């Protein structure tokens, strides 16, 4: 004879943990992305060198990256609020993150020698976005597993 109420409680606890882990993972990446976006928007002059751009045009480019970061992060909000309800949107967030890592990696690999600052910037993006993809991917899989056990 099995202990059905105890098994049900384990399932509920696993689901709650998975839901909060998903929120934490997505919220962490969201917070870091938005803080980067705001720095790019309000202090672009501090980041132009890393992109090997300068002057008014360089600041506009960096500000544009900041605006793109904000646009990119809109779907994160719904996933943070209700990850179990917005599984498809969570998948979109992961796809965006994967596209970022792949695109950044391709650009980094295609850089000719002599672009140390741009190369370092590319590596920072690759490592951050790759880490975010792994972190959020683990949360997504945990949530999916918890949903199946309910």
MDTraj code that builds the backbone (N, CA, C; nanometers):
import mdtraj as md
import numpy as np

residues = "UNK UNK UNK UNK UNK UNK UNK UNK UNK UNK UNK UNK UNK UNK UNK UNK UNK UNK UNK UNK UNK UNK UNK UNK UNK UNK UNK UNK UNK UNK UNK UNK UNK UNK UNK UNK UNK UNK UNK UNK UNK UNK UNK UNK UNK UNK UNK UNK UNK UNK UNK UNK UNK UNK UNK UNK UNK UNK UNK UNK UNK UNK UNK UNK UNK UNK UNK UNK UNK UNK UNK UNK UNK UNK UNK UNK UNK UNK UNK UNK UNK UNK UNK UNK UNK UNK UNK UNK UNK UNK UNK UNK UNK UNK UNK UNK UNK UNK UNK UNK UNK UNK UNK UNK UNK UNK UNK UNK UNK UNK UNK UNK UNK UNK UNK UNK UNK UNK UNK UNK UNK UNK UNK UNK UNK UNK UNK UNK UNK UNK UNK UNK UNK UNK UNK UNK UNK UNK UNK UNK UNK UNK UNK UNK UNK UNK UNK UNK UNK UNK".split()
xyz = np.array([
    [0.0842, -0.1168, 0.0000],
    [0.0000, 0.0000, 0.0000],
    [0.0899, 0.1248, 0.0000],
    [0.0585, 0.2189, -0.0860],
    [0.1388, 0.3409, -0.0960],
    [0.0801, 0.4490, -0.0078],
    [0.1624, 0.5434, 0.0226],
    [0.1201, 0.6568, 0.1040],
    [0.0828, 0.7707, 0.0096],
    [-0.0382, 0.7678, -0.0445],
    [-0.0825, 0.8632, -0.1468],
    [-0.0752, 1.0080, -0.1011],
    [-0.1207, 1.0443, 0.0206],
    [-0.1105, 1.1853, 0.0612],
    [0.0346, 1.2341, 0.0670],
    [0.1261, 1.1491, 0.1134],
    [0.2671, 1.1893, 0.1193],
    [0.3235, 1.2087, -0.0205],
    [0.2879, 1.1203, -0.1128],
    [0.3333, 1.1335, -0.2514],
    [0.2775, 1.2606, -0.3145],
    [0.1522, 1.2911, -0.2853],
    [0.0899, 1.4131, -0.3375],
    [0.1615, 1.5362, -0.2835],
    [0.1964, 1.5356, -0.1552],
    [0.2680, 1.6491, -0.0954],
    [0.4055, 1.6665, -0.1600],
    [0.4754, 1.5548, -0.1848],
    [0.6054, 1.5630, -0.2518],
    [0.5909, 1.6252, -0.3897],
    [0.4863, 1.5856, -0.4601],
    [0.4609, 1.6384, -0.5939],
    [0.4332, 1.7882, -0.5885],
    [0.3519, 1.8293, -0.4915],
    [0.3187, 1.9717, -0.4756],
    [0.4436, 2.0504, -0.4382],
    [0.5232, 1.9982, -0.3440],
    [0.6461, 2.0663, -0.3036],
    [0.7441, 2.0776, -0.4202],
    [0.7563, 1.9721, -0.4978],
    [0.8448, 1.9732, -0.6152],
    [0.7981, 2.0789, -0.7155],
    [0.6680, 2.0873, -0.7361],
    [0.6136, 2.1853, -0.8296],
    [0.6384, 2.3276, -0.7797],
    [0.6157, 2.3513, -0.6499],
    [0.6398, 2.4855, -0.5941],
    [0.7870, 2.5243, -0.6079],
    [0.8752, 2.4295, -0.5753],
    [1.0180, 2.4570, -0.5885],
    [1.0534, 2.4882, -0.7336],
    [1.0041, 2.4076, -0.8262],
    [1.0337, 2.4276, -0.9687],
    [0.9826, 2.5631, -1.0161],
    [0.8644, 2.6001, -0.9713],
    [0.8069, 2.7293, -1.0106],
    [0.8928, 2.8443, -0.9578],
    [0.9347, 2.8369, -0.8320],
    [1.0160, 2.9442, -0.7750],
    [1.1573, 2.9458, -0.8331],
    [1.2108, 2.8297, -0.8633],
    [1.3416, 2.8241, -0.9284],
    [1.3344, 2.8887, -1.0666],
    [1.2268, 2.8617, -1.1400],
    [1.2081, 2.9231, -1.2724],
    [1.1990, 3.0744, -1.2593],
    [1.1217, 3.1194, -1.1628],
    [1.1106, 3.2648, -1.1408],
    [1.2467, 3.3257, -1.1099],
    [1.3207, 3.2625, -1.0211],
    [1.4524, 3.3138, -0.9823],
    [1.5479, 3.3173, -1.1010],
    [1.5512, 3.2107, -1.1781],
    [1.6418, 3.2043, -1.2932],
    [1.6099, 3.3133, -1.3947],
    [1.4834, 3.3237, -1.4321],
    [1.4435, 3.4225, -1.5332],
    [1.4591, 3.5642, -1.4778],
    [1.4227, 3.5845, -1.3518],
    [1.4345, 3.7178, -1.2917],
    [1.5802, 3.7619, -1.2817],
    [1.6700, 3.6691, -1.2535],
    [1.8125, 3.7029, -1.2454],
    [1.8647, 3.7506, -1.3806],
    [1.8355, 3.6743, -1.4845],
    [1.8797, 3.7130, -1.6189],
    [1.8130, 3.8440, -1.6599],
    [1.6839, 3.8576, -1.6302],
    [1.6102, 3.9800, -1.6611],
    [1.6761, 4.1007, -1.5936],
    [1.7044, 4.0897, -1.4639],
    [1.7624, 4.2020, -1.3895],
    [1.8984, 4.2420, -1.4463],
    [1.9808, 4.1441, -1.4780],
    [2.1121, 4.1754, -1.5349],
    [2.0993, 4.2371, -1.6739],
    [2.0081, 4.1839, -1.7544],
    [1.9863, 4.2401, -1.8885],
    [1.9363, 4.3838, -1.8813],
    [1.8401, 4.4090, -1.7940],
    [1.7828, 4.5435, -1.7842],
    [1.8855, 4.6411, -1.7273],
    [1.9655, 4.5970, -1.6297],
    [2.0678, 4.6880, -1.5768],
    [2.1692, 4.7233, -1.6852],
    [2.2063, 4.6253, -1.7668],
    [2.2965, 4.6516, -1.8794],
    [2.2303, 4.7465, -1.9791],
    [2.1043, 4.7217, -2.0093],
    [2.0310, 4.8067, -2.1037],
    [2.0288, 4.9514, -2.0562],
    [1.9990, 4.9710, -1.9294],
    [1.9907, 5.1074, -1.8762],
    [2.1268, 5.1763, -1.8775],
    [2.2323, 5.1021, -1.8483],
    [2.3662, 5.1607, -1.8572],
    [2.3986, 5.1998, -2.0007],
    [2.3651, 5.1138, -2.0961],
    [2.3888, 5.1454, -2.2369],
    [2.3088, 5.2683, -2.2792],
    [2.1870, 5.2818, -2.2309],
    [2.1011, 5.3936, -2.2703],
    [2.1476, 5.5245, -2.2070],
    [2.1790, 5.5210, -2.0770],
    [2.2071, 5.6456, -2.0060],
    [2.3554, 5.6807, -1.9942],
    [2.4441, 5.5855, -2.0197],
    [2.5877, 5.6134, -2.0144],
    [2.6597, 5.5474, -2.1322],
    [2.6118, 5.5701, -2.2529],
    [2.6696, 5.4990, -2.3675],
    [2.8178, 5.5285, -2.3878],
    [2.8616, 5.6469, -2.3488],
    [3.0017, 5.6849, -2.3678],
    [3.0962, 5.5911, -2.2932],
    [3.0481, 5.5252, -2.1881],
    [3.1322, 5.4326, -2.1119],
    [3.1510, 5.2977, -2.1816],
    [3.0751, 5.2727, -2.2872],
    [3.0752, 5.1403, -2.3508],
    [3.1110, 5.1429, -2.4993],
    [3.1298, 5.2610, -2.5562],
    [3.1607, 5.2689, -2.6994],
    [3.2928, 5.1999, -2.7330],
    [3.3916, 5.2123, -2.6462],
    [3.5224, 5.1514, -2.6719],
    [3.5151, 5.0003, -2.6865],
    [3.4296, 4.9366, -2.6087],
    [3.4150, 4.7916, -2.6154],
    [3.3553, 4.7434, -2.7461],
    [3.2855, 4.8340, -2.8147],
    [3.2268, 4.7997, -2.9447],
    [3.3076, 4.8593, -3.0600],
    [3.4190, 4.9239, -3.0246],
    [3.5069, 4.9881, -3.1221],
    [3.4330, 5.0898, -3.2082],
    [3.3473, 5.1659, -3.1423],
    [3.2773, 5.2774, -3.2069],
    [3.3045, 5.4013, -3.1222],
    [3.2830, 5.5195, -3.1798],
    [3.3126, 5.6407, -3.1041],
    [3.2221, 5.7554, -3.1472],
    [3.2317, 5.8635, -3.0702],
    [3.1590, 5.9856, -3.1024],
    [3.0088, 5.9708, -3.0881],
    [2.9399, 6.0655, -3.1490],
    [2.7936, 6.0684, -3.1428],
    [2.7344, 5.9421, -3.2048],
    [2.7896, 5.9013, -3.3176],
    [2.7386, 5.7804, -3.3837],
    [2.7583, 5.6574, -3.2949],
    [2.8730, 5.6462, -3.2317],
    [2.9000, 5.5332, -3.1428],
    [2.8058, 5.5305, -3.0239],
    [2.7806, 5.6482, -2.9660],
    [2.6871, 5.6549, -2.8536],
    [2.5467, 5.6157, -2.8974],
    [2.5083, 5.6559, -3.0172],
    [2.3759, 5.6182, -3.0689],
    [2.3664, 5.4666, -3.0885],
    [2.4739, 5.4061, -3.1370],
    [2.4760, 5.2604, -3.1557],
    [2.4593, 5.1904, -3.0207],
    [2.5356, 5.2321, -2.9210],
    [2.5278, 5.1685, -2.7890],
    [2.3900, 5.1912, -2.7269],
    [2.3358, 5.3120, -2.7397],
    [2.1987, 5.3373, -2.6908],
    [2.0990, 5.2445, -2.7602],
    [2.1174, 5.2275, -2.8898],
    [2.0303, 5.1370, -2.9650],
    [2.0366, 4.9949, -2.9113],
    [2.1574, 4.9482, -2.8746],
    [2.1699, 4.8153, -2.8134],
    [2.0896, 4.8097, -2.6834],
    [2.0977, 4.9167, -2.6057],
    [2.0219, 4.9218, -2.4803],
    [1.8724, 4.9117, -2.5035],
    [1.8245, 4.9828, -2.6037],
    [1.6814, 4.9771, -2.6375],
    [1.6438, 4.8367, -2.6840],
    [1.7284, 4.7762, -2.7653],
    [1.7029, 4.6380, -2.8091],
    [1.6996, 4.5419, -2.6910],
    [1.7888, 4.5614, -2.5949],
    [1.7877, 4.4760, -2.4755],
    [1.6541, 4.4876, -2.4028],
    [1.6043, 4.6101, -2.3892],
    [1.4744, 4.6286, -2.3223],
    [1.3638, 4.5580, -2.3994],
    [1.3634, 4.5735, -2.5315],
    [1.2617, 4.5071, -2.6138],
    [1.2707, 4.3558, -2.5977],
    [1.3905, 4.3049, -2.5970],
    [1.4147, 4.1619, -2.5881],
    [1.3615, 4.1050, -2.4562],
    [1.3603, 4.1851, -2.3516],
    [1.3261, 4.1353, -2.2188],
    [1.1793, 4.1454, -2.1811],
    [1.0967, 4.2016, -2.2649],
    [0.9535, 4.2121, -2.2335],
    [0.8909, 4.0757, -2.2025],
    [0.9163, 3.9705, -2.2814],
    [0.8529, 3.8410, -2.2515],
    [0.8934, 3.7827, -2.1163],
    [1.0093, 3.8228, -2.0657],
    [1.0554, 3.7695, -1.9378],
    [0.9560, 3.8010, -1.8258],
    [0.8908, 3.9165, -1.8327],
    [0.8021, 3.9588, -1.7239],
    [0.6897, 3.8589, -1.6986],
    [0.6220, 3.8154, -1.8031],
    [0.5129, 3.7191, -1.7855],
    [0.5651, 3.5849, -1.7360],
    [0.6821, 3.5454, -1.7828],
    [0.7402, 3.4187, -1.7375],
    [0.7763, 3.4281, -1.5892],
    [0.8284, 3.5418, -1.5462],
    [0.8607, 3.5604, -1.4044],
    [0.7340, 3.5507, -1.3196],
    [0.6267, 3.6134, -1.3643],
    [0.5023, 3.6145, -1.2866],
    [0.4383, 3.4768, -1.2773],
    [0.4284, 3.4066, -1.3894],
    [0.3611, 3.2764, -1.3913],
    [0.4312, 3.1811, -1.4885],
    [0.5453, 3.1280, -1.4485],
    [0.6200, 3.0418, -1.5409],
    [0.5426, 2.9169, -1.5825],
    [0.4627, 2.8631, -1.4925],
    [0.3872, 2.7420, -1.5257],
    [0.2774, 2.7706, -1.6275],
    [0.2260, 2.8901, -1.6288],
    [0.1181, 2.9260, -1.7215],
    [0.1720, 2.9662, -1.8583],
    [0.2906, 3.0218, -1.8614],
    [0.3473, 3.0763, -1.9854],
    [0.4642, 2.9908, -2.0349],
    [0.4403, 2.8603, -2.0458],
    [0.5468, 2.7681, -2.0890],
    [0.5915, 2.7965, -2.2325],
    [0.4969, 2.8303, -2.3189],
    [0.5340, 2.8607, -2.4578],
    [0.6200, 2.9863, -2.4629],
    [0.5815, 3.0867, -2.3873],
    [0.6600, 3.2100, -2.3816],
    [0.7977, 3.1825, -2.3205],
    [0.8025, 3.0948, -2.2226],
    [0.9304, 3.0539, -2.1636],
    [1.0178, 2.9919, -2.2734],
    [0.9581, 2.9112, -2.3588],
    [1.0308, 2.8538, -2.4717],
    [1.0820, 2.9607, -2.5664],
    [1.0028, 3.0659, -2.5879],
    [1.0456, 3.1782, -2.6722],
    [1.1661, 3.2477, -2.6090],
    [1.1614, 3.2688, -2.4783],
    [1.2738, 3.3311, -2.4071],
    [1.4005, 3.2474, -2.4264],
    [1.3868, 3.1159, -2.4138],
    [1.5028, 3.0279, -2.4340],
    [1.5523, 3.0336, -2.5782],
    [1.4602, 3.0394, -2.6731],
    [1.4994, 3.0500, -2.8142],
    [1.5738, 3.1810, -2.8392],
    [1.5237, 3.2912, -2.7827],
    [1.5922, 3.4198, -2.7970],
    [1.7337, 3.4109, -2.7401],
    [1.7454, 3.3488, -2.6241],
    [1.8753, 3.3366, -2.5587],
    [1.9697, 3.2518, -2.6442],
    [1.9186, 3.1428, -2.6994],
    [2.0006, 3.0557, -2.7844],
    [2.0448, 3.1285, -2.9109],
    [1.9540, 3.2036, -2.9712],
    [1.9893, 3.2823, -3.0903],
    [2.0987, 3.3822, -3.0553],
    [2.0862, 3.4449, -2.9381],
    [2.1890, 3.5386, -2.8933],
    [2.3248, 3.4719, -2.8817],
    [2.3304, 3.3584, -2.8141],
    [2.4579, 3.2876, -2.7951],
    [2.5165, 3.2443, -2.9294],
    [2.4335, 3.1878, -3.0151],
    [2.4827, 3.1424, -3.1457],
    [2.5295, 3.2595, -3.2317],
    [2.4506, 3.3657, -3.2363],
    [2.4876, 3.4824, -3.3161],
    [2.6130, 3.5502, -3.2643],
    [2.6214, 3.5657, -3.1321],
    [2.7405, 3.6272, -3.0726],
    [2.8642, 3.5410, -3.0976],
    [2.8472, 3.4102, -3.0881],
    [2.9596, 3.3186, -3.1122],
    [3.0063, 3.3275, -3.2569],
    [2.9122, 3.3294, -3.3486],
    [2.9468, 3.3413, -3.4902],
    [3.0213, 3.4723, -3.5163],
    [2.9690, 3.5832, -3.4614],
    [3.0355, 3.7125, -3.4821],
    [3.1756, 3.7109, -3.4221],
    [3.1903, 3.6530, -3.3031],
    [3.3205, 3.6478, -3.2369],
    [3.4195, 3.5653, -3.3189],
    [3.3736, 3.4506, -3.3673],
    [3.4608, 3.3645, -3.4479],
    [3.4996, 3.4295, -3.5808],
    [3.4144, 3.5159, -3.6335],
    [3.4398, 3.5809, -3.7625],
    [3.5276, 3.7054, -3.7499],
    [3.5573, 3.7488, -3.6275],
    [3.6398, 3.8687, -3.6101],
    [3.7824, 3.8437, -3.6582],
    [3.8347, 3.9347, -3.7392],
    [3.9756, 3.9218, -3.7779],
    [4.0648, 3.9631, -3.6605],
    [4.1913, 3.9251, -3.6647],
    [4.2844, 3.9673, -3.5592],
    [4.2914, 4.1200, -3.5512],
    [4.3293, 4.1687, -3.4338],
    [4.3482, 4.3123, -3.4175],
    [4.2289, 4.3845, -3.3582],
    [4.1344, 4.3121, -3.3056],
    [4.0154, 4.3740, -3.2459],
    [3.9966, 4.3228, -3.1035],
    [4.0957, 4.3499, -3.0195],
    [4.0967, 4.2963, -2.8831],
    [3.9757, 4.3425, -2.8018],
    [3.9419, 4.4705, -2.8099],
    [3.8294, 4.5219, -2.7310],
    [3.6978, 4.4589, -2.7760],
    [3.6777, 4.4523, -2.9051],
    [3.5546, 4.3935, -2.9594],
    [3.5478, 4.2440, -2.9281],
    [3.6617, 4.1777, -2.9346],
    [3.6680, 4.0353, -2.9021],
    [3.6323, 4.0114, -2.7554],
    [3.6867, 4.0938, -2.6667],
    [3.6572, 4.0803, -2.5235],
    [3.5095, 4.1064, -2.4957],
    [3.4534, 4.2064, -2.5618],
    [3.3106, 4.2349, -2.5459],
    [3.2276, 4.1169, -2.5943],
    [3.2645, 4.0627, -2.7084],
    [3.1926, 3.9466, -2.7609],
    [3.1965, 3.8289, -2.6657],
    [3.3134, 3.8024, -2.6083],
    [3.3254, 3.6917, -2.5134],
    [3.2395, 3.7138, -2.3895],
    [3.2353, 3.8373, -2.3406],
    [3.1495, 3.8664, -2.2241],
    [3.0041, 3.8348, -2.2557],
    [2.9579, 3.8759, -2.3729],
    [2.8194, 3.8472, -2.4124],
    [2.7964, 3.6966, -2.4264],
    [2.8909, 3.6272, -2.4876],
    [2.8773, 3.4820, -2.5062],
    [2.8689, 3.4115, -2.3710],
    [2.9588, 3.4447, -2.2796],
    [2.9589, 3.3789, -2.1484],
    [2.8331, 3.4124, -2.0692],
    [2.7946, 3.5384, -2.0693],
    [2.6747, 3.5757, -1.9945],
    [2.5508, 3.5096, -2.0538],
    [2.5335, 3.5229, -2.1846],
    [2.4138, 3.4660, -2.2471],
    [2.4145, 3.3136, -2.2432],
    [2.5321, 3.2539, -2.2559],
    [2.5416, 3.1082, -2.2433],
    [2.5058, 3.0622, -2.1031],
    [2.5567, 3.1325, -2.0030],
    [2.5214, 3.1002, -1.8645],
    [2.3730, 3.1178, -1.8392],
    [2.3168, 3.2259, -1.8921],
    [2.1727, 3.2486, -1.8774],
    [2.0906, 3.1402, -1.9441],
    [2.1365, 3.0951, -2.0602],
    [2.0659, 2.9878, -2.1312],
    [2.0680, 2.8585, -2.0495],
    [2.1824, 2.8254, -1.9936],
    [2.1933, 2.7038, -1.9118],
    [2.1065, 2.7159, -1.7864],
    [2.1149, 2.8283, -1.7178],
    [2.0405, 2.8541, -1.5940],
    [1.8899, 2.8481, -1.6198],
    [1.8438, 2.9209, -1.7213],
    [1.7000, 2.9215, -1.7511],
    [1.6557, 2.7895, -1.8132],
    [1.7429, 2.7257, -1.8908],
    [1.7093, 2.5957, -1.9484],
    [1.6883, 2.4910, -1.8404],
    [1.7741, 2.4921, -1.7384],
    [1.7572, 2.3993, -1.6258],
    [1.6254, 2.4262, -1.5544],
    [1.5922, 2.5535, -1.5370],
    [1.4656, 2.5892, -1.4718],
    [1.3467, 2.5429, -1.5550],
    [1.3552, 2.5602, -1.6860],
    [1.2473, 2.5173, -1.7758],
    [1.2273, 2.3661, -1.7664],
    [1.3367, 2.2915, -1.7701],
    [1.3274, 2.1452, -1.7609],
    [1.2736, 2.1016, -1.6250],
    [1.3163, 2.1694, -1.5191],
    [1.2649, 2.1380, -1.3859],
    [1.1159, 2.1625, -1.3755],
    [1.0701, 2.2713, -1.4344],
    [0.9272, 2.3032, -1.4333],
    [0.8495, 2.2006, -1.5149],
    [0.9048, 2.1623, -1.6274],
    [0.8387, 2.0622, -1.7119],
    [0.8284, 1.9272, -1.6403],
    [0.9349, 1.8879, -1.5736],
    [0.9341, 1.7627, -1.4977],
    [0.8328, 1.7694, -1.3838],
    [0.8282, 1.8817, -1.3142],
    [0.7331, 1.8980, -1.2034],
    [0.5896, 1.8951, -1.2539],
    [0.5651, 1.9550, -1.3701],
    [0.4298, 1.9534, -1.4279],
    [0.3858, 1.8112, -1.4589],
    [0.4783, 1.7299, -1.5068],
    [0.4450, 1.5908, -1.5414],
    [0.4153, 1.5070, -1.4179],
    [0.4785, 1.5416, -1.3056],
    [0.4596, 1.4609, -1.1847],
    [0.3323, 1.4975, -1.1091],
    [0.2627, 1.5995, -1.1537],
    [0.1390, 1.6401, -1.0848],
    [0.0212, 1.5620, -1.1332],
])
top = md.Topology()
chain = top.add_chain()
for i, resn in enumerate(residues, 1):
    res = top.add_residue(resn, chain, resSeq=i)
    for name in ("N", "CA", "C"):
        top.add_atom(name, md.element.get_by_symbol(name[0]), res)
traj = md.Trajectory(xyz[None], top)
